[in-house]
Amino acid sequence: MKTKNAFTLLEMMIVLLIITIILLITLPNITQKETIIREKGCKSLLSVIDSQILLYQIEKDEVPSIQDLINDGYLKEEQAKCPNGKSVEIINGQATSQ
């Protein structure tokens, strides 16, 4: 009598159960880290915009708006929004996210 080497249904269900438990444990952690990464990305973008504001002020001797920075090539259009979806504004010569 020949025996076939194969997984039983019970073994497959146990493996799927273990994989499901691992996913349920790790997914909330991954989504939380994504939020943190987007917030840090926004802070970095604001820092870049602050340096471009300073450069604009040195060259033009006035405080720019976001649209001025985009029109004069200091920023790209997509840099007017943070990675977390908030828009960027310039208030008192400093970039802030709203």
N, CA, C and O atoms as a Tinker XYZ file with bonds, in Angstrom:
   392  protein
     1  N      0.847000   -1.179000    0.000000    73     2
     2  CA     0.000000    0.000000    0.000000    64     1     3
     3  C      0.888000    1.237000    0.000000    63     2     4     5
     4  O      1.761000    1.393000    0.854000    81     3
     5  N      0.650000    2.112000   -0.973000    73     3     6
     6  CA     1.424000    3.336000   -1.078000    64     5     7
     7  C      0.734000    4.443000   -0.287000    63     6     8     9
     8  O     -0.488000    4.587000   -0.306000    81     7
     9  N      1.567000    5.223000    0.413000    73     7    10
    10  CA     1.001000    6.366000    1.134000    64     9    11
    11  C      1.353000    7.637000    0.368000    63    10    12    13
    12  O      2.448000    7.770000   -0.180000    81    11
    13  N      0.435000    8.534000    0.343000    73    11    14
    14  CA     0.652000    9.818000   -0.328000    64    13    15
    15  C      1.113000   10.836000    0.703000    63    14    16    17
    16  O      0.548000   10.938000    1.792000    81    15
    17  N      2.140000   11.584000    0.345000    73    15    18
    18  CA     2.612000   12.655000    1.215000    64    17    19
    19  C      1.837000   13.925000    0.882000    63    18    20    21
    20  O      2.072000   14.555000   -0.149000    81    19
    21  N      0.932000   14.285000    1.743000    73    19    22
    22  CA     0.107000   15.467000    1.533000    64    21    23
    23  C     -0.336000   16.010000    2.882000    63    22    24    25
    24  O     -0.293000   15.318000    3.899000    81    23
    25  N     -0.765000   17.274000    2.862000    73    23    26
    26  CA    -1.270000   17.889000    4.088000    64    25    27
    27  C     -2.733000   17.510000    4.283000    63    26    28    29
    28  O     -3.497000   17.412000    3.322000    81    27
    29  N     -3.107000   17.301000    5.530000    73    27    30
    30  CA    -4.506000   17.028000    5.825000    64    29    31
    31  C     -5.252000   18.345000    5.941000    63    30    32    33
    32  O     -4.645000   19.408000    6.068000    81    31
    33  N     -6.536000   18.264000    5.896000    73    31    34
    34  CA    -7.376000   19.456000    6.026000    64    33    35
    35  C     -7.149000   20.127000    7.377000    63    34    36    37
    36  O     -7.126000   21.356000    7.451000    81    35
    37  N     -6.986000   19.366000    8.422000    73    35    38
    38  CA    -6.756000   19.906000    9.762000    64    37    39
    39  C     -5.433000   20.672000    9.812000    63    38    40    41
    40  O     -5.367000   21.752000   10.399000    81    39
    41  N     -4.405000   20.136000    9.216000    73    39    42
    42  CA    -3.109000   20.816000    9.197000    64    41    43
    43  C     -3.205000   22.151000    8.442000    63    42    44    45
    44  O     -2.651000   23.160000    8.880000    81    43
    45  N     -3.894000   22.146000    7.337000    73    43    46
    46  CA    -4.063000   23.377000    6.558000    64    45    47
    47  C     -4.844000   24.429000    7.349000    63    46    48    49
    48  O     -4.506000   25.611000    7.308000    81    47
    49  N     -5.875000   24.009000    8.060000    73    47    50
    50  CA    -6.671000   24.947000    8.860000    64    49    51
    51  C     -5.834000   25.534000    9.998000    63    50    52    53
    52  O     -5.970000   26.715000   10.315000    81    51
    53  N     -4.985000   24.734000   10.606000    73    51    54
    54  CA    -4.131000   25.227000   11.689000    64    53    55
    55  C     -3.148000   26.264000   11.149000    63    54    56    57
    56  O     -2.938000   27.299000   11.782000    81    55
    57  N     -2.550000   26.004000   10.001000    73    55    58
    58  CA    -1.620000   26.953000    9.397000    64    57    59
    59  C     -2.344000   28.251000    9.048000    63    58    60    61
    60  O     -1.818000   29.329000    9.323000    81    59
    61  N     -3.523000   28.179000    8.457000    73    59    62
    62  CA    -4.290000   29.380000    8.130000    64    61    63
    63  C     -4.685000   30.157000    9.388000    63    62    64    65
    64  O     -4.695000   31.388000    9.378000    81    63
    65  N     -5.005000   29.454000   10.457000    73    63    66
    66  CA    -5.346000   30.106000   11.718000    64    65    67
    67  C     -4.145000   30.871000   12.262000    63    66    68    69
    68  O     -4.288000   32.002000   12.727000    81    67
    69  N     -2.978000   30.271000   12.209000    73    67    70
    70  CA    -1.763000   30.935000   12.697000    64    69    71
    71  C     -1.449000   32.173000   11.853000    63    70    72    73
    72  O     -1.100000   33.221000   12.398000    81    71
    73  N     -1.568000   32.060000   10.548000    73    71    74
    74  CA    -1.315000   33.206000    9.670000    64    73    75
    75  C     -2.309000   34.325000    9.949000    63    74    76    77
    76  O     -1.931000   35.497000    9.970000    81    75
    77  N     -3.569000   33.982000   10.163000    73    75    78
    78  CA    -4.600000   34.979000   10.470000    64    77    79
    79  C     -4.293000   35.697000   11.776000    63    78    80    81
    80  O     -4.443000   36.916000   11.861000    81    79
    81  N     -3.873000   34.970000   12.778000    73    79    82
    82  CA    -3.545000   35.577000   14.075000    64    81    83
    83  C     -2.368000   36.536000   13.925000    63    82    84    85
    84  O     -2.380000   37.629000   14.490000    81    83
    85  N     -1.361000   36.132000   13.172000    73    83    86
    86  CA    -0.199000   37.002000   12.954000    64    85    87
    87  C     -0.623000   38.283000   12.245000    63    86    88    89
    88  O     -0.176000   39.367000   12.620000    81    87
    89  N     -1.475000   38.180000   11.227000    73    87    90
    90  CA    -1.952000   39.359000   10.507000    64    89    91
    91  C     -2.765000   40.279000   11.410000    63    90    92    93
    92  O     -2.624000   41.500000   11.351000    81    91
    93  N     -3.612000   39.693000   12.240000    73    91    94
    94  CA    -4.431000   40.504000   13.143000    64    93    95
    95  C     -3.579000   41.251000   14.167000    63    94    96    97
    96  O     -3.955000   42.332000   14.619000    81    95
    97  N     -2.457000   40.687000   14.524000    73    95    98
    98  CA    -1.562000   41.344000   15.477000    64    97    99
    99  C     -0.763000   42.456000   14.803000    63    98   100   101
   100  O     -0.559000   43.514000   15.398000    81    99
   101  N     -0.309000   42.232000   13.573000    73    99   102
   102  CA     0.593000   43.190000   12.929000    64   101   103
   103  C     -0.106000   44.323000   12.178000    63   102   104   105
   104  O      0.456000   45.416000   12.104000    81   103
   105  N     -1.282000   44.124000   11.628000    73   103   106
   106  CA    -1.942000   45.167000   10.824000    64   105   107
   107  C     -2.213000   46.468000   11.580000    63   106   108   109
   108  O     -1.933000   47.537000   11.038000    81   107
   109  N     -2.740000   46.431000   12.796000    73   107   110
   110  CA    -2.940000   47.707000   13.505000    64   109   111
   111  C     -1.626000   48.455000   13.732000    63   110   112   113
   112  O     -1.595000   49.684000   13.678000    81   111
   113  N     -0.558000   47.728000   13.980000    73   111   114
   114  CA     0.740000   48.349000   14.188000    64   113   115
   115  C      1.232000   49.023000   12.910000    63   114   116   117
   116  O      1.811000   50.107000   12.968000    81   115
   117  N      1.009000   48.398000   11.766000    73   115   118
   118  CA     1.436000   48.963000   10.485000    64   117   119
   119  C      0.674000   50.248000   10.180000    63   118   120   121
   120  O      1.279000   51.224000    9.736000    81   119
   121  N     -0.627000   50.273000   10.405000    73   119   122
   122  CA    -1.409000   51.481000   10.128000    64   121   123
   123  C     -1.032000   52.619000   11.069000    63   122   124   125
   124  O     -1.052000   53.784000   10.674000    81   123
   125  N     -0.690000   52.287000   12.305000    73   123   126
   126  CA    -0.248000   53.316000   13.252000    64   125   127
   127  C      1.080000   53.908000   12.800000    63   126   128   129
   128  O      1.276000   55.120000   12.891000    81   127
   129  N      1.980000   53.089000   12.323000    73   127   130
   130  CA     3.284000   53.568000   11.849000    64   129   131
   131  C      3.117000   54.444000   10.607000    63   130   132   133
   132  O      3.864000   55.406000   10.429000    81   131
   133  N      2.154000   54.128000    9.754000    73   131   134
   134  CA     1.914000   54.927000    8.552000    64   133   135
   135  C      1.516000   56.352000    8.930000    63   134   136   137
   136  O      1.961000   57.309000    8.297000    81   135
   137  N      0.687000   56.496000    9.949000    73   135   138
   138  CA     0.273000   57.823000   10.416000    64   137   139
   139  C      1.473000   58.605000   10.934000    63   138   140   141
   140  O      1.616000   59.794000   10.649000    81   139
   141  N      2.327000   57.942000   11.688000    73   139   142
   142  CA     3.527000   58.598000   12.223000    64   141   143
   143  C      4.443000   59.043000   11.083000    63   142   144   145
   144  O      4.994000   60.143000   11.118000    81   143
   145  N      4.603000   58.184000   10.073000    73   143   146
   146  CA     5.457000   58.505000    8.930000    64   145   147
   147  C      4.908000   59.709000    8.175000    63   146   148   149
   148  O      5.675000   60.577000    7.759000    81   147
   149  N      3.592000   59.774000    7.994000    73   147   150
   150  CA     2.997000   60.914000    7.284000    64   149   151
   151  C      3.181000   62.218000    8.068000    63   150   152   153
   152  O      3.413000   63.269000    7.471000    81   151
   153  N      3.080000   62.158000    9.386000    73   151   154
   154  CA     3.285000   63.351000   10.213000    64   153   155
   155  C      4.738000   63.834000   10.118000    63   154   156   157
   156  O      4.989000   65.033000    9.999000    81   155
   157  N      5.679000   62.909000   10.170000    73   155   158
   158  CA     7.093000   63.290000   10.056000    64   157   159
   159  C      7.390000   63.828000    8.664000    63   158   160   161
   160  O      8.191000   64.751000    8.515000    81   159
   161  N      6.756000   63.264000    7.649000    73   159   162
   162  CA     6.921000   63.771000    6.294000    64   161   163
   163  C      6.415000   65.192000    6.173000    63   162   164   165
   164  O      7.000000   66.001000    5.453000    81   163
   165  N      5.339000   65.507000    6.865000    73   163   166
   166  CA     4.790000   66.870000    6.844000    64   165   167
   167  C      5.764000   67.832000    7.515000    63   166   168   169
   168  O      5.991000   68.932000    7.013000    81   167
   169  N      6.341000   67.427000    8.645000    73   167   170
   170  CA     7.311000   68.294000    9.328000    64   169   171
   171  C      8.522000   68.551000    8.438000    63   170   172   173
   172  O      9.039000   69.668000    8.399000    81   171
   173  N      8.971000   67.535000    7.730000    73   171   174
   174  CA    10.113000   67.701000    6.821000    64   173   175
   175  C      9.765000   68.646000    5.676000    63   174   176   177
   176  O     10.571000   69.498000    5.303000    81   175
   177  N      8.569000   68.495000    5.124000    73   175   178
   178  CA     8.146000   69.383000    4.038000    64   177   179
   179  C      8.075000   70.829000    4.518000    63   178   180   181
   180  O      8.481000   71.741000    3.798000    81   179
   181  N      7.565000   71.044000    5.722000    73   179   182
   182  CA     7.486000   72.403000    6.269000    64   181   183
   183  C      8.883000   72.999000    6.436000    63   182   184   185
   184  O      9.078000   74.197000    6.234000    81   183
   185  N      9.833000   72.178000    6.798000    73   183   186
   186  CA    11.211000   72.641000    6.925000    64   185   187
   187  C     11.779000   73.058000    5.562000    63   186   188   189
   188  O     12.466000   74.074000    5.460000    81   187
   189  N     11.492000   72.279000    4.529000    73   187   190
   190  CA    11.930000   72.624000    3.169000    64   189   191
   191  C     11.284000   73.929000    2.725000    63   190   192   193
   192  O     11.950000   74.795000    2.157000    81   191
   193  N      9.998000   74.070000    2.982000    73   191   194
   194  CA     9.283000   75.285000    2.576000    64   193   195
   195  C      9.833000   76.499000    3.329000    63   194   196   197
   196  O      9.968000   77.577000    2.750000    81   195
   197  N     10.152000   76.328000    4.621000    73   195   198
   198  CA    10.747000   77.441000    5.378000    64   197   199
   199  C     12.061000   77.896000    4.751000    63   198   200   201
   200  O     12.332000   79.095000    4.679000    81   199
   201  N     12.876000   76.947000    4.298000    73   199   202
   202  CA    14.138000   77.331000    3.667000    64   201   203
   203  C     13.887000   78.032000    2.329000    63   202   204   205
   204  O     14.631000   78.945000    1.969000    81   203
   205  N     12.866000   77.628000    1.597000    73   203   206
   206  CA    12.529000   78.288000    0.333000    64   205   207
   207  C     11.953000   79.685000    0.580000    63   206   208   209
   208  O     12.182000   80.603000   -0.208000    81   207
   209  N     11.216000   79.841000    1.662000    73   207   210
   210  CA    10.711000   81.173000    2.037000    64   209   211
   211  C     11.889000   82.102000    2.312000    63   210   212   213
   212  O     11.905000   83.244000    1.852000    81   211
   213  N     12.867000   81.617000    3.057000    73   211   214
   214  CA    14.044000   82.410000    3.371000    64   213   215
   215  C     14.799000   82.798000    2.099000    63   214   216   217
   216  O     15.222000   83.945000    1.950000    81   215
   217  N     14.964000   81.854000    1.195000    73   215   218
   218  CA    15.640000   82.133000   -0.072000    64   217   219
   219  C     14.870000   83.182000   -0.883000    63   218   220   221
   220  O     15.468000   84.097000   -1.449000    81   219
   221  N     13.550000   83.045000   -0.934000    73   219   222
   222  CA    12.704000   84.013000   -1.646000    64   221   223
   223  C     12.845000   85.401000   -1.022000    63   222   224   225
   224  O     12.962000   86.398000   -1.734000    81   223
   225  N     12.834000   85.458000    0.311000    73   223   226
   226  CA    12.959000   86.748000    0.996000    64   225   227
   227  C     14.306000   87.400000    0.716000    63   226   228   229
   228  O     14.380000   88.619000    0.560000    81   227
   229  N     15.362000   86.613000    0.649000    73   227   230
   230  CA    16.687000   87.158000    0.359000    64   229   231
   231  C     16.723000   87.725000   -1.053000    63   230   232   233
   232  O     17.278000   88.800000   -1.280000    81   231
   233  N     16.129000   86.999000   -2.007000    73   231   234
   234  CA    16.184000   87.424000   -3.402000    64   233   235
   235  C     15.197000   88.549000   -3.731000    63   234   236   237
   236  O     15.523000   89.447000   -4.509000    81   235
   237  N     14.002000   88.508000   -3.150000    73   235   238
   238  CA    12.950000   89.463000   -3.546000    64   237   239
   239  C     12.629000   90.509000   -2.472000    63   238   240   241
   240  O     11.912000   91.474000   -2.737000    81   239
   241  N     13.157000   90.317000   -1.268000    73   239   242
   242  CA    12.944000   91.244000   -0.151000    64   241   243
   243  C     11.463000   91.403000    0.214000    63   242   244   245
   244  O     11.016000   92.503000    0.540000    81   243
   245  N     10.717000   90.320000    0.159000    73   243   246
   246  CA     9.312000   90.316000    0.593000    64   245   247
   247  C      8.925000   88.905000    1.019000    63   246   248   249
   248  O      9.564000   87.926000    0.632000    81   247
   249  N      7.873000   88.818000    1.820000    73   247   250
   250  CA     7.381000   87.524000    2.287000    64   249   251
   251  C      6.457000   86.941000    1.217000    63   250   252   253
   252  O      5.493000   87.593000    0.816000    81   251
   253  N      6.740000   85.723000    0.751000    73   251   254
   254  CA     5.929000   85.148000   -0.324000    64   253   255
   255  C      4.705000   84.410000    0.201000    63   254   256   257
   256  O      4.595000   84.092000    1.385000    81   255
   257  N      3.796000   84.153000   -0.721000    73   255   258
   258  CA     2.707000   83.222000   -0.448000    64   257   259
   259  C      3.117000   81.874000   -1.052000    63   258   260   261
   260  O      4.112000   81.791000   -1.772000    81   259
   261  N      2.367000   80.846000   -0.762000    73   259   262
   262  CA     2.659000   79.526000   -1.352000    64   261   263
   263  C      2.589000   79.626000   -2.874000    63   262   264   265
   264  O      3.415000   79.046000   -3.578000    81   263
   265  N      1.609000   80.357000   -3.371000    73   263   266
   266  CA     1.460000   80.481000   -4.821000    64   265   267
   267  C      2.641000   81.223000   -5.450000    63   266   268   269
   268  O      3.054000   80.900000   -6.564000    81   267
   269  N      3.187000   82.215000   -4.739000    73   267   270
   270  CA     4.390000   82.907000   -5.231000    64   269   271
   271  C      5.550000   81.928000   -5.357000    63   270   272   273
   272  O      6.282000   81.956000   -6.346000    81   271
   273  N      5.721000   81.067000   -4.367000    73   271   274
   274  CA     6.815000   80.092000   -4.392000    64   273   275
   275  C      6.645000   79.102000   -5.547000    63   274   276   277
   276  O      7.620000   78.711000   -6.188000    81   275
   277  N      5.414000   78.707000   -5.801000    73   275   278
   278  CA     5.148000   77.774000   -6.901000    64   277   279
   279  C      5.366000   78.459000   -8.245000    63   278   280   281
   280  O      6.013000   77.905000   -9.134000    81   279
   281  N      4.824000   79.667000   -8.390000    73   279   282
   282  CA     4.932000   80.394000   -9.662000    64   281   283
   283  C      6.371000   80.717000  -10.039000    63   282   284   285
   284  O      6.726000   80.693000  -11.218000    81   283
   285  N      7.205000   81.022000   -9.039000    73   283   286
   286  CA     8.594000   81.392000   -9.317000    64   285   287
   287  C      9.539000   80.188000   -9.312000    63   286   288   289
   288  O     10.751000   80.362000   -9.444000    81   287
   289  N      9.011000   78.977000   -9.164000    73   287   290
   290  CA     9.827000   77.778000   -9.270000    64   289   291
   291  C     10.545000   77.353000   -7.998000    63   290   292   293
   292  O     11.427000   76.496000   -8.054000    81   291
   293  N     10.193000   77.921000   -6.867000    73   291   294
   294  CA    10.814000   77.529000   -5.608000    64   293   295
   295  C     10.218000   76.221000   -5.074000    63   294   296   297
   296  O     10.891000   75.460000   -4.379000    81   295
   297  N      8.957000   75.974000   -5.406000    73   295   298
   298  CA     8.261000   74.752000   -4.989000    64   297   299
   299  C      7.521000   74.158000   -6.172000    63   298   300   301
   300  O      7.242000   74.836000   -7.161000    81   299
   301  N      7.209000   72.873000   -6.048000    73   299   302
   302  CA     6.348000   72.215000   -7.028000    64   301   303
   303  C      4.910000   72.293000   -6.540000    63   302   304   305
   304  O      4.660000   72.464000   -5.347000    81   303
   305  N      3.982000   72.170000   -7.453000    73   303   306
   306  CA     2.546000   72.262000   -7.118000    64   305   307
   307  C      2.154000   71.256000   -6.027000    63   306   308   309
   308  O      1.374000   71.587000   -5.134000    81   307
   309  N      2.692000   70.027000   -6.094000    73   307   310
   310  CA     2.311000   68.993000   -5.120000    64   309   311
   311  C      2.896000   69.256000   -3.733000    63   310   312   313
   312  O      2.500000   68.598000   -2.771000    81   311
   313  N      3.823000   70.195000   -3.610000    73   311   314
   314  CA     4.383000   70.519000   -2.300000    64   313   315
   315  C      3.504000   71.498000   -1.520000    63   314   316   317
   316  O      3.861000   71.902000   -0.413000    81   315
   317  N      2.381000   71.874000   -2.079000    73   315   318
   318  CA     1.455000   72.761000   -1.377000    64   317   319
   319  C      0.604000   71.996000   -0.370000    63   318   320   321
   320  O     -0.142000   72.598000    0.402000    81   319
   321  N      0.717000   70.664000   -0.379000    73   319   322
   322  CA    -0.008000   69.822000    0.586000    64   321   323
   323  C      0.954000   68.864000    1.248000    63   322   324   325
   324  O      1.874000   68.348000    0.613000    81   323
   325  N      0.735000   68.631000    2.525000    73   323   326
   326  CA     1.551000   67.678000    3.274000    64   325   327
   327  C      1.161000   66.243000    2.902000    63   326   328   329
   328  O      0.075000   66.016000    2.369000    81   327
   329  N      2.040000   65.279000    3.180000    73   327   330
   330  CA     1.696000   63.877000    2.927000    64   329   331
   331  C      0.466000   63.395000    3.705000    63   330   332   333
   332  O     -0.189000   62.433000    3.305000    81   331
   333  N      0.160000   64.069000    4.817000    73   331   334
   334  CA    -1.019000   63.678000    5.599000    64   333   335
   335  C     -2.300000   64.334000    5.093000    63   334   336   337
   336  O     -3.362000   64.147000    5.685000    81   335
   337  N     -2.213000   65.107000    3.993000    73   335   338
   338  CA    -3.397000   65.688000    3.374000    64   337   339
   339  C     -3.706000   67.115000    3.773000    63   338   340   341
   340  O     -4.579000   67.743000    3.174000    81   339
   341  N     -3.011000   67.646000    4.773000    73   339   342
   342  CA    -3.260000   69.018000    5.205000    64   341   343
   343  C     -2.611000   69.993000    4.230000    63   342   344   345
   344  O     -1.553000   69.709000    3.667000    81   343
   345  N     -3.253000   71.143000    4.034000    73   343   346
   346  CA    -2.681000   72.148000    3.136000    64   345   347
   347  C     -1.645000   72.984000    3.889000    63   346   348   349
   348  O     -1.702000   73.120000    5.111000    81   347
   349  N     -0.714000   73.531000    3.143000    73   347   350
   350  CA     0.366000   74.336000    3.720000    64   349   351
   351  C      0.051000   75.808000    3.514000    63   350   352   353
   352  O     -0.355000   76.219000    2.427000    81   351
   353  N      0.241000   76.596000    4.562000    73   351   354
   354  CA     0.045000   78.037000    4.497000    64   353   355
   355  C      1.267000   78.729000    5.078000    63   354   356   357
   356  O      2.001000   78.153000    5.882000    81   355
   357  N      1.472000   79.960000    4.664000    73   355   358
   358  CA     2.566000   80.761000    5.208000    64   357   359
   359  C      1.959000   81.820000    6.113000    63   358   360   361
   360  O      1.180000   82.656000    5.657000    81   359
   361  N      2.313000   81.789000    7.398000    73   359   362
   362  CA     1.821000   82.738000    8.367000    64   361   363
   363  C      3.022000   83.371000    9.052000    63   362   364   365
   364  O      3.849000   82.675000    9.641000    81   363
   365  N      3.114000   84.688000    8.975000    73   363   366
   366  CA     4.232000   85.449000    9.547000    64   365   367
   367  C      5.588000   84.927000    9.065000    63   366   368   369
   368  O      6.540000   84.861000    9.843000    81   367
   369  N      5.674000   84.563000    7.802000    73   367   370
   370  CA     6.935000   84.124000    7.238000    64   369   371
   371  C      7.337000   82.700000    7.559000    63   370   372   373
   372  O      8.459000   82.293000    7.259000    81   371
   373  N      6.439000   81.934000    8.166000    73   371   374
   374  CA     6.715000   80.545000    8.522000    64   373   375
   375  C      5.656000   79.625000    7.908000    63   374   376   377
   376  O      4.472000   79.959000    7.874000    81   375
   377  N      6.096000   78.477000    7.432000    73   375   378
   378  CA     5.161000   77.512000    6.859000    64   377   379
   379  C      4.474000   76.741000    7.980000    63   378   380   381
   380  O      5.118000   76.287000    8.926000    81   379
   381  N      3.158000   76.601000    7.857000    73   379   382
   382  CA     2.365000   75.812000    8.791000    64   381   383
   383  C      1.388000   74.957000    8.015000    63   382   384   385
   384  O      1.024000   75.279000    6.884000    81   383
   385  N      0.966000   73.868000    8.627000    73   383   386
   386  CA    -0.031000   73.006000    7.977000    64   385   387
   387  C     -1.365000   73.212000    8.643000    63   386   388   389
   388  O     -1.455000   73.334000    9.865000    81   387
   389  N     -2.411000   73.249000    7.826000    73   387   390
   390  CA    -3.776000   73.492000    8.313000    64   389   391
   391  C     -4.650000   72.288000    8.020000    63   390   392
   392  O     -5.836000   72.291000    8.351000    81   391
